[in-house]
């Protein structure tokens, strides 16, 4: 995990660069390029050189002058016939290799693509939850976007300053498109068919625009300092670019690729996503541990939502209307209701979660865990949440005043664990929390008890059942509004003693006669 005292190196084994280190230290393009060359050389000398294959293009796609690239589909890294199906009602994990970074869903083939390591993109079958292969791309692939008009995926290769284009039908890299320095994120604009690529280390901060029909660069748009995330708003057809060191978001007019303006957000904005249900744009602010909410109609901030530590990615789930923010420094994902813009739960995942994406076919959220080398699959549409409770032991507390202690045990299933349990015992009673609780009653009778269970993604279920409080054990019945605090055995003994004394008195009296 990152900490200000021990920042990670940007290209240390293909890993993430610490945001704090990135903000506080100057970057050297020469060093980055030299290190990238060193990584590539190590790969070549290892004897596992990538295969050069001729690029084949579907009819109607024009790659320009570029004709070959490295990018053969590799054998499956993990293919387990008995593997779990994703979204089975609990969080599951899929090993993908070291340092996964970005995630994208291909709606044409129902595959999930995960960038990471040094030069590859891992391919996951969203139906089976298994890794089916890996595609070789450029150096340190990071951001990735799917273009549904041509079925291609665009991979921003941070170390090689280009974008690899993968054919989703064949899972082969076709070409690479030179862009700016240190490309880190990409997003597809369905209105104009363009792909927007944020170039992190451009001196003045800019976004490269690629025409998806020709895979050629058609322009560049200025942004803020260190742009590092991009999202397209289909309602206003604008493109939103998060600028890490400017603490703002640049708004680009997708119709003419000019800057419309900028919106100030939190500290170190690291990710951005568009919610099509409410027209809002959500920005994860790493340093301020919150998510800024921008109204896309007015380009103004309408809310700030506290989340976990170090939010590093954000994605919208159109099935349940929630927005999910991955928290790198707290190893979980926060679920935000798009209706109320409030936190409805959190889900523990792997170590160092960063990129995440929504799979519309199985309605899962895929989370790349950078430090644990796997992808967590969150079931946003799991089996229905169920809850119940039963009575445990019942015992008398005191006879006068009368108190009866009742033990209750709650249970839950379905939904997305872990669960939160809340007990309600009626007006005037304090709430109780946890799966097991005790409650004290002061009179016999039947009482209604309500157990409310919350799962990790905000689903809620309440169950109400009658609980019987039996007559006290070991206490005399209440007579005339009062009862003795002495046990009944005492009165039996006292009565026996009195009877014995009476009999003795009778015997003595009869003898005296």
C-alpha positions in Angstrom: 0.0 0.0 0.0 1.1 3.5 -0.5 2.2 5.9 2.2 3.9 9.3 2.1 6.9 7.8 3.8 7.3 4.9 1.3 6.1 5.9 -2.1 6.1 3.3 -4.8 8.1 3.8 -8.0 6.1 4.5 -11.1 7.5 1.7 -13.2 8.6 -0.6 -10.4 7.8 -4.0 -11.9 5.0 -2.4 -13.9 3.3 -1.1 -10.8 1.4 2.0 -10.0 3.1 5.3 -9.3 2.2 6.7 -5.9 -0.1 9.7 -6.3 1.7 11.5 -3.5 5.1 10.8 -5.1 3.7 11.9 -8.5 2.5 15.2 -7.0 5.7 16.0 -5.1 8.5 14.9 -7.4 9.5 16.0 -10.8 9.3 13.5 -13.6 12.1 12.8 -16.1 11.0 11.8 -19.6 14.5 10.5 -20.3 14.4 8.2 -17.2 11.0 6.9 -18.0 11.9 6.1 -21.6 15.1 4.5 -20.5 13.3 2.4 -17.9 10.7 1.3 -20.5 13.5 0.3 -22.9 15.1 -1.7 -20.1 11.9 -3.5 -19.4 11.5 -4.3 -23.1 15.1 -5.6 -23.3 14.6 -7.8 -20.3 11.5 -9.3 -21.9 13.4 -10.0 -25.1 16.4 -11.6 -23.4 14.1 -13.8 -21.5 13.4 -15.7 -24.7 9.7 -14.9 -24.6 9.7 -12.3 -27.5 6.3 -11.3 -28.7 5.2 -12.7 -32.1 5.0 -10.2 -35.0 1.8 -10.8 -36.9 0.3 -9.2 -39.9 -2.6 -7.0 -39.0 -6.0 -7.9 -40.6 -8.8 -5.5 -40.6 -12.5 -6.0 -41.1 -14.1 -4.6 -44.2 -14.6 -0.8 -44.0 -11.8 -0.3 -41.4 -8.9 1.8 -42.7 -5.7 1.7 -40.6 -3.8 4.1 -42.8 -0.1 3.4 -43.4 0.5 1.1 -40.3 0.6 -2.5 -41.3 2.1 -4.8 -38.6 2.3 -4.9 -34.9 3.1 -7.2 -32.0 0.0 -8.7 -30.5 -0.7 -12.4 -30.9 -3.3 -14.0 -28.6 -1.5 -16.0 -26.0 -2.7 -19.3 -24.5 -5.0 -19.1 -21.6 -3.3 -18.2 -18.3 -6.0 -19.8 -16.3 -8.8 -22.1 -17.6 -10.6 -24.0 -14.9 -13.6 -26.0 -16.2 -15.0 -26.1 -12.7 -14.5 -22.4 -12.0 -17.2 -20.3 -10.4 -19.7 -18.4 -12.5 -19.3 -14.7 -11.6 -22.1 -12.8 -9.7 -23.0 -15.8 -7.6 -24.0 -13.7 -4.6 -20.7 -13.1 -3.0 -17.4 -11.4 -4.0 -15.1 -13.7 -5.9 -11.7 -13.2 -7.3 -10.0 -14.1 -10.6 -6.1 -14.2 -10.7 -4.8 -12.2 -13.6 -1.1 -11.7 -12.9 0.9 -8.9 -11.4 -0.2 -5.3 -11.2 -3.6 -5.1 -12.9 -4.6 -1.5 -13.5 -7.5 -0.7 -15.8 -10.7 -2.6 -16.7 -13.1 -2.4 -19.7 -16.2 -4.4 -20.8 -16.7 -5.4 -24.4 -20.5 -5.6 -24.9 -20.0 -7.3 -28.3 -18.3 -10.5 -27.0 -19.2 -10.2 -23.2 -15.5 -10.3 -22.4 -13.7 -8.2 -19.7 -10.3 -6.8 -20.5 -7.8 -6.0 -17.8 -4.6 -4.0 -18.4 -1.5 -4.5 -16.3 1.9 -6.1 -15.8 4.5 -4.9 -18.4 3.0 -5.3 -21.8 -0.2 -7.4 -21.8 -4.0 -7.2 -21.5 -5.7 -10.1 -19.8 -9.0 -11.4 -21.3 -11.7 -12.7 -19.0 -14.8 -14.6 -20.2 -17.6 -12.8 -18.4 -19.9 -15.8 -18.6 -17.6 -18.3 -16.9 -15.4 -16.0 -14.9 -12.2 -17.6 -16.3 -9.2 -16.1 -18.0 -9.2 -17.1 -21.6 -6.0 -15.4 -22.9 -3.8 -12.4 -23.0 -3.0 -9.9 -25.7 0.5 -8.3 -26.0 0.3 -4.6 -26.4 2.7 -1.7 -25.6 4.6 -0.8 -22.5 2.7 -0.4 -19.2 -0.8 -0.6 -20.5 -3.1 1.4 -18.2 -6.4 2.9 -19.4 -8.7 1.0 -21.8 -11.9 1.9 -23.6 -14.3 -0.1 -25.8 -15.6 1.4 -29.0 -18.9 -0.3 -29.7 -19.2 1.1 -33.2 -16.2 -1.0 -34.5 -15.9 -3.6 -31.7 -12.3 -2.5 -30.9 -10.6 -1.8 -27.6 -8.2 1.1 -27.2 -5.4 0.6 -24.7 -3.3 3.6 -23.5 0.3 2.4 -23.2 1.9 4.6 -20.7 5.6 3.7 -21.3 5.5 3.5 -25.1 3.5 6.7 -25.7 0.9 5.1 -28.0 -2.5 3.4 -28.0 -2.9 -0.3 -29.0 -6.0 -1.2 -30.9 -7.4 -4.7 -30.2 -10.0 -6.4 -32.3 -12.5 -7.7 -29.9 -13.7 -10.4 -32.3 -10.2 -12.0 -32.6 -8.6 -10.7 -29.4 -5.5 -9.6 -31.4 -3.8 -6.3 -31.4 -4.1 -4.6 -34.8 -2.1 -1.4 -34.8 -0.6 1.1 -32.4 -1.4 4.8 -32.7 1.2 7.4 -31.5 -0.3 9.9 -29.1 1.2 12.2 -26.4 3.6 11.5 -23.6 2.5 9.1 -20.9 -1.0 8.2 -22.1 -2.9 6.9 -19.1 -6.7 6.9 -19.8 -9.1 6.5 -22.7 -12.8 7.0 -23.3 -15.1 6.5 -26.3 -17.5 9.2 -27.5 -20.5 7.4 -29.1 -21.8 10.6 -30.8 -18.8 11.3 -33.0 -17.1 7.9 -32.9 -13.9 9.4 -31.5 -11.6 8.1 -28.7 -10.2 10.6 -26.3 -6.8 9.8 -24.7 -5.5 11.6 -21.6 -1.7 12.2 -21.8 -0.6 12.4 -18.3 2.9 13.9 -18.6 2.3 16.4 -21.4 4.0 19.6 -20.1 0.8 21.6 -20.7 -1.6 18.7 -20.3 -3.6 17.6 -23.3 -6.0 15.0 -24.7 -5.3 13.2 -28.0 -8.4 12.7 -30.2 -8.5 9.5 -32.3 -11.0 8.9 -35.1 -12.3 5.4 -34.5 -13.2 4.9 -38.2 -9.6 5.4 -39.3 -7.6 4.9 -36.1 -5.7 8.1 -36.9 -5.1 11.1 -34.7 -7.4 14.0 -35.7 -6.6 16.5 -33.1 -5.4 17.5 -29.6 -7.3 19.4 -26.9 -5.6 21.3 -24.1 -6.5 20.2 -20.5 -5.2 21.0 -17.0 -2.1 19.8 -15.3 -1.6 16.0 -15.5 -4.8 14.9 -17.0 -5.3 11.3 -16.0 -9.0 10.2 -16.5 -11.6 10.7 -19.2 -15.4 10.1 -19.4 -18.1 10.8 -22.0 -21.5 12.3 -21.1 -24.0 11.1 -23.6 -26.6 13.6 -22.5 -24.7 16.8 -23.4 -22.1 15.0 -25.6 -19.3 16.6 -23.6 -16.1 14.9 -22.5 -14.9 15.3 -18.9 -11.2 15.1 -18.1 -9.9 14.9 -14.6 -6.7 16.9 -14.0 -4.7 15.4 -11.2 -2.5 18.3 -10.2 -5.0 21.1 -11.2 -7.7 19.8 -8.9 -10.3 20.4 -11.6 -12.1 18.8 -14.5 -11.8 20.1 -18.0 -15.1 20.0 -20.0 -14.6 19.4 -23.8 -17.3 20.0 -26.3 -17.5 16.8 -28.2 -19.1 18.5 -31.2 -16.1 20.6 -32.1 -13.4 19.4 -29.7 -12.9 22.7 -28.0 -12.7 23.4 -24.2 -16.0 24.5 -22.8 -14.7 25.3 -19.4 -13.4 23.7 -16.2 -15.0 22.6 -12.9 -13.1 22.7 -9.6 -13.4 19.5 -7.6 -11.5 17.8 -4.7 -7.8 17.3 -4.2 -6.0 15.0 -6.8 -9.0 13.9 -8.9 -8.1 10.4 -10.2 -11.1 9.0 -11.9 -14.3 10.1 -13.6 -17.6 8.4 -14.7 -20.9 9.4 -16.1 -24.3 8.3 -14.6 -26.8 8.1 -17.5 -29.8 7.9 -15.1 -29.4 11.3 -13.4 -27.0 13.0 -15.9 -24.4 13.5 -13.2 -20.6 13.1 -13.5 -18.8 11.5 -10.6 -15.1 12.3 -9.8 -13.0 10.3 -7.4 -10.7 12.6 -5.5 -7.7 10.6 -4.2 -6.3 13.0 -1.6 -9.6 14.3 -0.2 -11.1 10.8 0.2 -14.4 11.8 -1.5 -16.3 11.9 -4.7 -17.4 15.1 -6.3 -20.8 15.1 -8.1 -21.1 17.4 -11.1 -24.4 18.3 -12.7 -23.8 17.7 -16.4 -26.6 20.2 -17.3 -24.9 23.1 -15.5 -21.3 21.9 -15.0 -21.5 22.8 -11.4 -20.6 20.7 -8.3 -23.8 19.7 -6.5 -22.4 17.4 -3.9 -19.3 15.8 -2.3 -19.6 12.2 -0.9 -17.1 10.9 1.6 -15.9 7.4 0.7 -12.9 5.3 1.7 -9.2 6.1 1.7 -7.6 7.0 -1.6 -10.5 6.6 -4.1 -8.8 5.6 -7.3 -11.5 4.4 -9.7 -15.2 5.0 -10.3 -17.9 3.3 -12.4 -21.6 3.4 -13.0 -23.9 0.4 -12.7 -27.0 1.0 -14.9 -28.8 -2.1 -13.4 -29.1 -0.9 -9.9 -28.3 2.8 -10.5 -25.4 2.8 -8.1 -22.0 4.4 -8.6 -19.0 2.4 -7.3 -15.7 4.0 -6.1 -12.6 1.8 -5.5 -10.6 2.9 -2.5 -6.9 2.0 -3.0 -5.8 2.7 0.5 -8.7 0.9 2.3 -9.0 -2.2 0.1 -12.7 -1.8 -0.5 -15.3 -0.4 -2.9 -17.9 2.1 -1.8 -21.4 1.9 -3.3 -23.2 5.2 -3.8 -26.9 5.5 -4.6 -27.3 7.5 -7.8 -30.8 8.5 -6.6 -29.8 10.0 -3.2 -26.0 10.5 -3.7 -25.4 8.9 -0.4 -23.2 5.9 0.5 -25.3 2.7 0.8 -22.5 0.3 1.6 -19.0 -0.9 1.0 -17.6 -4.1 -0.3 -14.2 -5.5 0.8 -12.1 -6.6 -2.3 -8.4 -7.3 -2.9 -5.4 -5.3 -2.0 -5.0 -1.9 -3.7 -8.1 -1.7 -5.9 -7.8 0.8 -8.8 -9.7 0.5 -12.1 -13.2 -1.0 -12.3 -15.9 -1.5 -14.9 -19.5 -2.7 -15.2 -20.4 -5.8 -17.2 -23.9 -5.2 -18.6 -24.4 -8.9 -19.5 -24.0 -10.5 -16.1 -24.5 -7.2 -14.1 -21.3 -7.5 -12.2 -18.7 -5.0 -11.2 -15.1 -6.0 -12.0 -12.4 -4.5 -9.8 -8.6 -4.6 -10.6 -6.6 -5.1 -7.4 -3.2 -3.8 -8.2 -1.3 -5.2 -5.2 -2.9 -8.6 -5.0 -2.7 -9.4 -8.7 -6.4 -10.3 -9.1 -9.8 -9.0 -10.1 -12.7 -9.0 -7.7 -16.1 -9.6 -9.1 -18.9 -7.9 -7.2 -22.4 -9.2 -7.6 -24.5 -6.1 -8.0 -27.6 -8.2 -8.9 -27.1 -11.2 -6.5 -29.7 -13.5 -5.2 -32.4 -11.7 -3.2 -31.5 -10.7 0.3 -33.1 -12.9 3.0 -33.2 -12.4 6.7 -34.6 -14.2 9.7 -34.2 -14.5 13.5 -35.0 -16.8 16.3 -35.2 -16.8 20.1 -32.4 -18.2 22.1 -32.3 -18.6 25.9 -34.7 -16.7 28.2 -33.9 -16.2 31.8 -35.2 -14.1 34.7 -33.2 -11.2 35.7 -34.9 -10.1 38.9 -38.3 -10.8 40.6 -38.9 -7.3 42.1 -39.0 -5.3 40.0 -39.6 -8.0 37.4 -37.2 -8.3 34.5 -36.9 -11.0 31.8 -33.9 -11.2 29.5 -34.5 -12.6 26.0 -31.7 -13.6 23.6 -32.2 -13.2 19.9 -30.1 -14.6 17.0 -30.3 -13.1 13.5 -29.2 -14.6 10.2 -29.0 -13.3 6.6 -28.2 -14.7 3.1 -28.3 -13.6 -0.5 -27.4 -10.0 -1.4 -23.8 -9.1 -1.1 -22.1 -9.8 2.2 -21.0 -8.6 4.7 -24.3 -7.7 6.4 -25.3 -5.1 9.1 -28.0 -6.1 11.6 -30.2 -3.6 13.4 -32.8 -4.5 16.0 -35.9 -2.5 16.9 -37.9 -3.4 20.0 -40.7 -0.8 19.9 -41.2 2.8 21.1 -39.0 4.0 23.9 -36.4 1.2 23.4 -32.9 1.7 22.2 -31.7 0.2 18.9 -29.4 -2.8 19.1 -26.8 -3.9 16.6 -25.1 -7.1 15.6 -26.3 -10.6 14.6 -26.9 -11.6 18.3 -28.5 -9.4 20.9 -30.2 -9.5 24.3 -33.2 -7.4 25.3 -34.7 -6.9 28.8 -38.5 -6.8 29.2 -40.3 -5.7 32.4 -43.6 -7.5 32.0 -44.8 -10.7 30.5 -46.6 -10.8 27.2 -46.0 -10.9 23.4 -44.0 -8.2 21.7 -43.2 -7.5 18.1 -39.4 -7.3 17.3 -38.1 -6.0 13.9 -34.7 -7.0 12.5 -33.4 -4.9 9.6 -30.5 -6.3 7.5 -28.3 -4.1 5.2 -26.0 -5.8 2.7 -22.8 -4.2 1.3 -24.4 -2.7 -1.8 -27.3 -1.0 0.0 -30.1 -3.5 -0.3 -32.2 -3.6 2.8 -34.7 -6.1 4.2 -36.8 -5.9 7.5 -38.4 -8.9 9.3 -40.9 -8.5 12.1 -41.8 -11.4 14.4 -43.6 -11.8 17.8 -41.5 -12.6 20.8 -43.1 -14.2 23.8 -42.0 -13.2 27.4 -43.2 -16.1 29.7 -44.2 -15.8 33.3 -41.2 -15.4 35.6 -39.4 -18.5 36.8 -38.6 -18.7 40.5 -40.7 -15.7 41.6 -44.1 -15.6 43.4 -47.0 -14.4 41.2 -47.7 -10.7 41.4 -50.5 -10.1 43.9 -52.0 -6.7 44.5 -49.5 -5.1 42.2 -46.5 -6.4 44.0 -44.3 -9.4 44.3 -41.7 -10.5 46.7 -38.1 -10.5 45.7 -37.5 -13.8 47.6 -37.5 -17.1 45.7 -40.5 -19.4 46.1 -38.4 -22.1 47.9 -38.0 -19.7 50.8 -41.8 -19.5 51.2 -42.2 -23.3 51.0 -39.6 -23.7 53.7 -41.2 -21.0 55.8 -44.7 -22.5 55.4 -43.4 -26.0 56.3 -41.7 -24.5 59.4 -44.9 -22.7 60.5 -46.9 -25.9 60.0 -44.4 -27.9 62.0 -44.5 -25.3 64.8 -48.3 -25.4 64.9 -48.3 -29.2 65.2 -45.7 -29.0 67.9 -47.9 -26.5 69.8 -50.9 -28.7 69.5 -48.9 -31.7 70.9 -47.6 -29.7 73.8 -51.1 -28.3 74.6 -52.7 -31.7 74.6 -50.1 -33.1 77.0 -50.7 -30.4 79.4 -54.4 -31.3 79.6 
